[in-house]
């Protein structure tokens, strides 16, 4: 066993480039895992600046200097960010509070419906089971409402921290955009000159992560806007809250669409009952999800990633469990990083074929 491990180590870690790649990966994951909370403003600024850099590069192609392109992109970002803070978040907060205010009435209507089940299907469900189900559901809703309220109070108590982040993160974003070449050159000065393997992985990941993240952002906006317009046309309550939820649900592959459909079905039923308007809303949601999966995703993400669905779901579970929402958002790019590392890593089979290949 010791000889096997020794041979494996000599085959893989005697190459300085392999060692450098391994060290960089370990350091990167360690910094995010153990210092993520401390460096949260910096990490958030790096992610946002990375997403905005594509627009800066496009403006540079139009012969604009880097500082001017960065300033234009930062101003547009600041306007959109201010609109979210001033308009969208208060609107979502009001609709969320209104929703929890109406939940008791919804539960009452649902209770009437459930109490009819023992009469229609006495062999499958009893009155006691229905009562226990209703009590459990009420308890879960109450806990959820308390969490929302406690989160609001926590946000009020941490208002100073939030204000600091609101000032610090935009400043970091601007300088990361404007001075990106200088920062990369400075960081590269600490690395060995012989870093071809690490650069191979970086170049592959840079193209794929950039395309995926920006494409996912565009997908969120399109699904959000289309859902909001659709729900508004049907006069569905909480149209903005539902559409934002559906837009963000595209971050989670496969599961997000099903999870976001539950509140749509729930609210449409209690607003319209079992009627044609409810069926129209549900059908419209199904059409949106169909077009997203079969038209929008192929257009935005063609040839960006080539991962098996099992690998994607595993990546969502693993990285989401480690880094929460950011881990879910970047689950596919991080899985692609693993794939790129495996592709670039020296392969025993390839090396054996090279050694045993007959000479010309």
C-alpha positions in Angstrom: 0.0 0.0 0.0 2.8 2.4 0.9 4.6 1.6 -2.4 1.4 2.2 -4.3 0.9 5.6 -2.7 4.6 6.5 -3.2 4.3 5.6 -6.9 1.1 7.5 -7.3 2.7 10.6 -5.6 5.8 10.4 -7.9 3.7 10.1 -11.0 1.5 13.1 -10.2 3.3 15.5 -7.9 6.9 15.5 -9.2 5.9 18.0 -11.9 6.2 21.5 -10.5 3.2 22.7 -12.6 1.0 20.1 -11.1 2.1 21.1 -7.6 1.4 24.7 -8.4 -2.1 23.9 -9.7 -2.9 21.8 -6.6 -1.6 24.6 -4.2 -3.6 27.3 -5.9 -6.8 25.1 -5.8 -6.3 24.3 -2.1 -5.6 27.9 -1.2 -8.6 29.2 -3.2 -11.0 26.8 -1.5 -9.5 27.3 1.9 -9.8 31.1 1.7 -13.4 31.0 0.6 -14.3 28.2 3.1 -12.6 29.5 6.2 -12.5 33.3 5.6 -15.6 33.7 3.5 -17.6 35.6 6.1 -14.7 38.0 6.8 -14.0 38.6 3.2 -17.7 38.6 2.1 -17.6 42.2 0.8 -14.5 41.6 -1.2 -15.7 38.3 -2.6 -19.0 39.8 -3.6 -17.3 42.7 -5.3 -15.0 40.3 -7.2 -18.0 38.2 -8.4 -20.0 41.3 -9.5 -16.9 42.9 -11.1 -16.3 39.7 -13.0 -19.8 39.7 -14.3 -19.6 43.3 -15.4 -16.2 42.9 -17.0 -17.7 41.6 -20.2 -19.4 44.9 -20.8 -16.2 46.8 -20.1 -14.3 44.6 -22.6 -17.0 45.2 -25.2 -16.7 49.0 -24.7 -12.9 48.7 -25.0 -13.4 47.0 -28.4 -15.1 50.3 -29.4 -11.8 52.1 -28.7 -12.8 53.5 -25.3 -10.0 53.6 -22.7 -10.4 51.2 -19.8 -11.1 53.9 -17.2 -13.9 55.4 -19.3 -15.5 52.0 -20.1 -15.3 51.0 -16.4 -16.9 54.3 -15.4 -19.8 53.9 -17.9 -20.5 50.3 -16.8 -20.3 51.2 -13.1 -22.7 54.1 -13.5 -25.3 51.9 -15.2 -24.8 49.2 -12.5 -25.2 51.8 -9.8 -28.5 53.1 -11.3 -29.9 49.6 -11.5 -28.7 48.7 -8.0 -30.3 51.9 -6.6 -33.6 51.0 -8.4 -33.5 47.6 -6.7 -32.9 49.1 -3.3 -35.4 52.0 -3.6 -38.2 50.3 -5.6 -38.0 46.6 -5.9 -37.0 45.5 -2.3 -39.7 47.6 -0.6 -42.3 46.3 -3.1 -41.3 42.7 -2.5 -41.4 43.4 1.3 -44.9 44.8 1.1 -46.2 41.9 -0.9 -44.5 39.4 1.4 -46.1 41.0 4.5 -49.5 41.1 2.7 -49.1 37.4 1.8 -48.5 36.3 5.4 -51.4 38.5 6.5 -53.7 36.6 4.1 -52.3 33.2 4.9 -54.8 32.5 7.8 -57.7 33.0 5.3 -56.0 30.7 2.8 -55.5 28.1 5.5 -59.2 28.4 6.4 -60.3 27.8 2.8 -57.8 24.9 2.6 -59.2 23.5 5.8 -62.7 23.4 4.4 -61.5 21.6 1.3 -59.5 19.0 3.4 -62.4 18.3 5.7 -64.4 17.2 2.7 -61.9 14.4 1.9 -62.9 12.0 4.8 -66.5 12.2 3.6 -65.6 11.5 -0.1 -62.7 9.0 0.6 -63.3 7.4 4.1 -61.1 4.4 3.2 -58.0 6.5 2.4 -58.1 9.3 5.0 -59.7 10.0 8.4 -60.8 13.1 10.3 -57.9 12.7 12.7 -55.3 12.6 9.9 -56.8 15.7 8.3 -56.8 17.6 11.7 -53.2 16.5 12.3 -52.2 17.7 8.8 -53.8 21.0 9.3 -52.2 21.6 12.7 -48.8 20.7 11.3 -49.2 23.0 8.4 -50.3 25.9 10.7 -47.3 25.3 12.8 -44.9 25.4 9.8 -46.5 28.6 8.5 -46.3 30.2 12.0 -42.6 29.3 12.2 -42.0 30.7 8.7 -43.7 34.0 9.6 -41.6 34.3 12.8 -38.4 33.7 10.8 -39.4 36.5 8.4 -40.1 38.9 11.3 -36.9 37.9 13.1 -34.9 38.4 9.9 -36.4 41.8 9.6 -35.4 42.7 13.2 -31.9 41.3 12.6 -31.6 43.4 9.5 -32.6 46.5 11.5 -30.0 45.7 14.2 -27.3 45.2 11.6 -28.2 48.3 9.6 -24.8 49.8 10.2 -23.1 46.7 8.7 -25.5 46.9 5.7 -24.7 50.6 5.2 -21.0 49.8 5.3 -21.4 47.1 2.7 -23.5 49.4 0.5 -20.6 51.9 0.4 -17.7 49.5 0.5 -18.8 46.9 -2.2 -19.5 49.5 -4.9 -16.1 51.2 -4.3 -14.4 47.8 -4.6 -16.3 47.0 -7.8 -15.2 50.2 -9.5 -11.5 49.8 -8.7 -11.6 46.1 -9.6 -13.1 47.0 -13.0 -10.8 49.9 -13.6 -7.5 48.4 -12.4 -8.1 44.7 -13.5 -5.0 44.5 -15.7 -2.8 46.0 -12.9 -4.3 43.7 -10.3 -3.7 40.6 -12.4 -0.2 41.6 -13.2 0.5 42.2 -9.6 -0.9 38.8 -8.6 1.0 37.1 -11.4 4.2 38.4 -10.0 3.9 36.1 -7.0 3.6 33.0 -9.2 6.3 31.0 -10.9 7.0 31.7 -14.6 6.4 28.1 -15.4 2.7 27.9 -14.9 1.3 26.6 -18.1 -0.9 23.9 -16.5 -2.5 26.5 -14.2 -3.0 28.9 -17.1 -4.6 26.1 -19.2 -7.2 25.5 -16.5 -7.7 29.3 -16.0 -8.2 30.0 -19.7 -10.8 27.2 -20.0 -12.6 28.2 -16.8 -12.5 31.9 -17.6 -14.4 31.4 -20.9 -16.9 29.0 -19.5 -17.6 30.8 -16.2 -18.0 34.2 -17.8 -20.4 32.8 -20.5 -22.4 30.8 -18.0 -22.7 33.6 -15.3 -23.6 36.3 -17.7 -26.0 34.0 -19.6 -27.6 33.0 -16.3 -28.1 36.6 -15.4 -29.8 37.3 -18.7 -32.0 34.2 -18.2 -33.1 35.4 -14.8 -34.1 38.8 -16.1 -36.0 37.4 -19.1 -37.9 34.8 -17.1 -38.6 37.4 -14.4 -40.0 40.0 -16.8 -42.0 37.6 -18.9 -43.5 36.0 -15.7 -44.4 39.4 -14.3 -46.1 40.6 -17.5 -48.0 37.3 -17.8 -49.2 37.3 -14.2 -50.2 41.0 -14.4 -52.3 40.3 -17.5 -54.1 37.6 -15.5 -54.5 40.0 -12.5 -52.8 37.4 -10.3 -52.1 38.6 -6.8 -48.4 39.1 -5.7 -47.3 39.2 -9.4 -44.0 40.8 -8.6 -43.2 38.5 -5.7 -44.0 35.4 -7.7 -42.2 36.6 -10.8 -39.0 37.4 -8.9 -39.2 33.9 -7.2 -39.6 32.3 -10.6 -36.7 34.3 -12.1 -34.4 33.3 -9.2 -35.5 29.7 -9.4 -33.6 29.2 -12.7 -30.4 29.3 -10.6 -31.3 25.8 -9.3 -31.3 23.3 -12.2 -34.3 20.9 -12.6 -35.6 21.5 -9.0 -36.1 25.3 -9.2 -38.9 25.2 -11.7 -40.9 22.7 -9.7 -40.3 24.5 -6.4 -41.4 27.9 -7.9 -44.5 26.3 -9.3 -45.9 25.5 -5.9 -46.7 29.1 -4.8 -48.1 29.9 -8.3 -50.5 27.0 -8.0 -51.3 27.8 -4.3 -52.0 31.5 -4.9 -53.9 31.0 -8.1 -56.2 28.4 -6.5 -57.1 30.6 -3.5 -57.7 33.6 -5.8 -59.6 32.0 -8.6 -60.6 28.6 -7.2 -60.9 25.6 -9.6 -61.8 27.7 -12.6 -60.6 28.6 -16.0 -58.5 31.6 -14.9 -56.6 29.3 -12.6 -56.0 26.8 -15.4 -54.8 29.7 -17.6 -52.3 30.8 -15.0 -51.0 27.3 -14.5 -50.8 26.7 -18.3 -49.0 30.0 -18.8 -46.4 29.1 -16.1 -45.9 25.7 -17.8 -45.4 27.4 -21.2 -42.8 29.8 -19.6 -40.9 26.9 -18.2 -41.1 25.0 -21.5 -39.8 27.9 -23.5 -37.0 28.6 -20.9 -35.8 25.0 -21.0 -36.1 24.3 -24.7 -35.5 27.7 -26.3 -33.8 30.2 -24.0 -31.3 27.8 -22.3 -30.0 26.3 -25.6 -29.5 29.8 -27.0 -27.7 31.2 -24.0 -25.7 28.2 -23.0 -25.0 26.3 -26.2 -21.6 24.6 -25.8 -20.8 26.5 -22.5 -20.9 23.4 -20.3 -21.0 19.8 -21.1 -21.9 18.0 -17.8 -24.1 15.1 -17.1 -27.4 15.9 -15.1 -26.2 13.7 -12.2 -23.0 15.8 -12.0 -25.0 19.1 -12.1 -27.3 17.9 -9.3 -24.4 16.7 -7.2 -22.6 20.0 -7.7 -25.7 22.0 -6.6 -25.9 19.8 -3.4 -22.2 20.0 -2.6 -21.4 23.6 -3.3 -24.8 24.9 -2.2 -24.3 23.1 1.1 -20.9 24.7 1.5 -21.5 28.3 0.3 -25.3 28.7 0.2 -26.9 30.8 -2.5 -23.5 31.7 -4.1 -22.6 28.0 -4.1 -25.9 27.2 -5.9 -25.4 30.0 -8.4 -21.8 28.9 -9.2 -22.4 25.2 -8.9 -22.2 24.5 -12.6 -19.1 26.7 -13.1 -17.4 25.1 -10.1 -18.3 21.6 -11.5 -16.8 22.8 -14.8 -13.7 23.8 -12.9 -13.4 20.3 -11.5 -13.9 19.0 -15.1 -11.2 21.3 -16.4 -8.7 20.2 -13.7 -9.4 16.6 -14.5 -8.9 17.3 -18.2 -5.6 19.1 -17.6 -4.3 16.7 -15.0 -1.6 14.3 -16.2 -3.3 11.1 -17.2 -1.6 7.8 -16.5 -3.1 6.1 -19.5 -2.0 8.9 -21.8 1.5 8.8 -20.4 1.6 5.0 -20.7 0.5 5.1 -24.3 3.3 7.6 -25.0 5.9 5.4 -23.4 4.8 2.2 -25.1 4.1 3.7 -28.5 6.3 2.1 -31.2 9.0 4.4 -32.6 8.7 5.5 -36.2 
